[in-house]
């Protein structure tokens, strides 16, 4: 009886402590006069997980709570959502030295994930960015023109085979992006655009997916990094990194044997240069760096493919916008004498770029930007957050704010005409982020997207499939970090010749 009484007393004591801690956390934001949502006793504010997409939830929070910032809980950890362009500017640029790192973090034993730009912390992140910027410079991108154009022609061939029938543009464009990114970053020949088959696609198949138990590592990485070590959460699956390692080893060996790596033509050359310049002494570190960088860039397939699919789907439902784009492309073709645009000429096409920017506004693949405060930080005169507080910039919320973008649910490329774009409130439009951690691959992604859209819409009309949902009715996938459709997007391609 005495043992039972003791156990009962200890249990009551522990439960009381947990309850008091919960009450303290429950009042954390209220004590600071910050608007907040009532937290779930265990999940905090994360009860939406696997029910709706995080980006959809961010939009919901933005519209329901009219405030410059909102207090939330990541399980029992207080965090702050920022809905203000002015505060976003401070965090991402003005005071970026305080918010150098992302909150998301993989296991300390994830030697590959720690070396990816997606997850690296300072000072490692700064070193990585410096090393990887060169192969993505405008000069290097222009050197890829002939290859990208060849893939754009293959895209036309693939469509020709399938025209007049419903085409899954989600897969079509993912294959196109796979070929370009796989070849230009890894030097590995890819043929997915024509065949629809490429093993590289398996690398990012479950990237960002947190459905079922298989997605537990991703939940830990993004929302509870302290548990990442307990569960050994890794950014990339072992099968994915093993596959990358397998295919790049012979490519590196061949380039070193023929001294080809000195040409600096792609990401792999830049990484081999690090090795041969003795910038890194540890061979295991270098190999992990190569694998991490390659896997990170391959995840760009998701971004490029999603932008292309959404832009094409919107244009299929807006034939008047499609015709305007066609006329611009036709005029450019006549100006340049042929249809083989290069990256520089495409970057000058006003309406094409307006369409892409509007697609990025409505469908940002990554709908928020996460940071963590390294020291106590004064958000404004009313709030100072503690060191270690996660901060989420609500990019997608601002993208759909009618004060920044009138009639936000409408697909309106005219918002980004030069005279209108100049009026957009800075930091209210964040498709690739801003500041030091702005997406390093944004120019690369834009090159891929411009070439694909120009090639497709110069040669084909695109029509919606009967019974397909309107753009505003597209269901966004619930169990993934990325703001992507839950089902394939289908259209019909009609040849213009």
Secondary structure in CASP SS format (residue, H / E / C, confidence):
PFRMAT SS
TARGET T0000
AUTHOR 0000-0000-0000
METHOD secondary structure of the structure
MODEL  1
X C 1.00
X H 1.00
X H 1.00
X H 1.00
X H 1.00
X H 1.00
X H 1.00
X H 1.00
X H 1.00
X H 1.00
X H 1.00
X H 1.00
X H 1.00
X H 1.00
X H 1.00
X H 1.00
X H 1.00
X H 1.00
X H 1.00
X H 1.00
X H 1.00
X H 1.00
X H 1.00
X H 1.00
X H 1.00
X H 1.00
X C 1.00
X C 1.00
X C 1.00
X H 1.00
X H 1.00
X H 1.00
X C 1.00
X C 1.00
X C 1.00
X E 1.00
X C 1.00
X C 1.00
X C 1.00
X E 1.00
X C 1.00
X C 1.00
X C 1.00
X E 1.00
X C 1.00
X H 1.00
X H 1.00
X H 1.00
X C 1.00
X C 1.00
X C 1.00
X C 1.00
X C 1.00
X H 1.00
X H 1.00
X H 1.00
X H 1.00
X H 1.00
X H 1.00
X H 1.00
X H 1.00
X H 1.00
X H 1.00
X H 1.00
X C 1.00
X C 1.00
X C 1.00
X C 1.00
X E 1.00
X E 1.00
X E 1.00
X E 1.00
X E 1.00
X E 1.00
X C 1.00
X C 1.00
X E 1.00
X E 1.00
X E 1.00
X E 1.00
X E 1.00
X E 1.00
X C 1.00
X C 1.00
X H 1.00
X H 1.00
X H 1.00
X H 1.00
X H 1.00
X H 1.00
X H 1.00
X H 1.00
X H 1.00
X H 1.00
X C 1.00
X C 1.00
X C 1.00
X C 1.00
X C 1.00
X C 1.00
X E 1.00
X C 1.00
X C 1.00
X C 1.00
X C 1.00
X C 1.00
X C 1.00
X C 1.00
X C 1.00
X C 1.00
X C 1.00
X C 1.00
X H 1.00
X H 1.00
X H 1.00
X C 1.00
X C 1.00
X C 1.00
X C 1.00
X C 1.00
X C 1.00
X C 1.00
X C 1.00
X H 1.00
X H 1.00
X H 1.00
X H 1.00
X H 1.00
X H 1.00
X H 1.00
X H 1.00
X H 1.00
X H 1.00
X H 1.00
X H 1.00
X H 1.00
X C 1.00
X H 1.00
X H 1.00
X H 1.00
X H 1.00
X H 1.00
X H 1.00
X C 1.00
X H 1.00
X H 1.00
X H 1.00
X H 1.00
X H 1.00
X H 1.00
X H 1.00
X H 1.00
X H 1.00
X H 1.00
X H 1.00
X H 1.00
X H 1.00
X H 1.00
X H 1.00
X H 1.00
X H 1.00
X H 1.00
X C 1.00
X C 1.00
X C 1.00
X C 1.00
X E 1.00
X E 1.00
X H 1.00
X H 1.00
X H 1.00
X H 1.00
X H 1.00
X H 1.00
X H 1.00
X H 1.00
X H 1.00
X H 1.00
X H 1.00
X H 1.00
X H 1.00
X H 1.00
X H 1.00
X H 1.00
X H 1.00
X H 1.00
X C 1.00
X C 1.00
X C 1.00
X C 1.00
X C 1.00
X H 1.00
X H 1.00
X H 1.00
X H 1.00
X C 1.00
X C 1.00
X C 1.00
X H 1.00
X H 1.00
X H 1.00
X H 1.00
X H 1.00
X H 1.00
X C 1.00
X C 1.00
X C 1.00
X C 1.00
X E 1.00
X C 1.00
X C 1.00
X C 1.00
X H 1.00
X H 1.00
X H 1.00
X H 1.00
X H 1.00
X H 1.00
X H 1.00
X H 1.00
X H 1.00
X H 1.00
X H 1.00
X C 1.00
X H 1.00
X H 1.00
X H 1.00
X H 1.00
X H 1.00
X H 1.00
X H 1.00
X C 1.00
X C 1.00
X C 1.00
X C 1.00
X C 1.00
X C 1.00
X H 1.00
X H 1.00
X H 1.00
X H 1.00
X H 1.00
X H 1.00
X H 1.00
X H 1.00
X H 1.00
X H 1.00
X H 1.00
X H 1.00
X H 1.00
X H 1.00
X H 1.00
X H 1.00
X H 1.00
X H 1.00
X H 1.00
X H 1.00
X H 1.00
X C 1.00
X H 1.00
X H 1.00
X H 1.00
X H 1.00
X C 1.00
X C 1.00
X C 1.00
X H 1.00
X H 1.00
X H 1.00
X H 1.00
X H 1.00
X H 1.00
X H 1.00
X H 1.00
X H 1.00
X H 1.00
X C 1.00
X C 1.00
X C 1.00
X C 1.00
X C 1.00
X C 1.00
X H 1.00
X H 1.00
X H 1.00
X H 1.00
X H 1.00
X H 1.00
X H 1.00
X H 1.00
X H 1.00
X H 1.00
X H 1.00
X H 1.00
X H 1.00
X H 1.00
X H 1.00
X H 1.00
X C 1.00
X H 1.00
X H 1.00
X H 1.00
X H 1.00
X H 1.00
X H 1.00
X H 1.00
X H 1.00
X H 1.00
X H 1.00
X H 1.00
X H 1.00
X H 1.00
X H 1.00
X H 1.00
X H 1.00
X H 1.00
X C 1.00
X C 1.00
X H 1.00
X H 1.00
X H 1.00
X H 1.00
X H 1.00
X H 1.00
X H 1.00
X H 1.00
X H 1.00
X H 1.00
X H 1.00
X H 1.00
X H 1.00
X H 1.00
X H 1.00
X H 1.00
X H 1.00
X H 1.00
X C 1.00
X C 1.00
X C 1.00
X C 1.00
X C 1.00
X C 1.00
X H 1.00
X H 1.00
X H 1.00
X H 1.00
X H 1.00
X C 1.00
X C 1.00
X H 1.00
X H 1.00
X H 1.00
X H 1.00
X H 1.00
X H 1.00
X H 1.00
X H 1.00
X H 1.00
X H 1.00
X H 1.00
X H 1.00
X H 1.00
X C 1.00
X C 1.00
X C 1.00
X C 1.00
X C 1.00
X C 1.00
X E 1.00
X E 1.00
X E 1.00
X E 1.00
X C 1.00
X C 1.00
X C 1.00
X C 1.00
X E 1.00
X E 1.00
X E 1.00
X E 1.00
X C 1.00
X C 1.00
X E 1.00
X E 1.00
X E 1.00
X C 1.00
X C 1.00
X C 1.00
X C 1.00
X E 1.00
X E 1.00
X E 1.00
X E 1.00
X C 1.00
X H 1.00
X H 1.00
X H 1.00
X H 1.00
X H 1.00
X C 1.00
X C 1.00
X C 1.00
X C 1.00
X C 1.00
X C 1.00
X C 1.00
X C 1.00
X C 1.00
X C 1.00
X C 1.00
X C 1.00
X C 1.00
X H 1.00
X H 1.00
X H 1.00
X H 1.00
X C 1.00
X H 1.00
X H 1.00
X H 1.00
X H 1.00
X C 1.00
X C 1.00
X C 1.00
X C 1.00
X C 1.00
X C 1.00
X C 1.00
X C 1.00
X C 1.00
X C 1.00
X C 1.00
X C 1.00
X C 1.00
X H 1.00
X H 1.00
X H 1.00
X C 1.00
X C 1.00
X C 1.00
X C 1.00
X H 1.00
X H 1.00
X H 1.00
X H 1.00
X H 1.00
X H 1.00
X H 1.00
X H 1.00
X H 1.00
X H 1.00
X H 1.00
X H 1.00
X H 1.00
X H 1.00
X H 1.00
X H 1.00
X H 1.00
X H 1.00
X E 1.00
X E 1.00
X E 1.00
X E 1.00
X E 1.00
X C 1.00
X C 1.00
X C 1.00
X C 1.00
X C 1.00
X C 1.00
X H 1.00
X H 1.00
X H 1.00
X C 1.00
X C 1.00
X E 1.00
X C 1.00
X C 1.00
X C 1.00
X E 1.00
X C 1.00
X C 1.00
X C 1.00
X C 1.00
X E 1.00
X C 1.00
X C 1.00
X C 1.00
X C 1.00
X E 1.00
X E 1.00
X E 1.00
X E 1.00
X E 1.00
X E 1.00
X C 1.00
X C 1.00
END
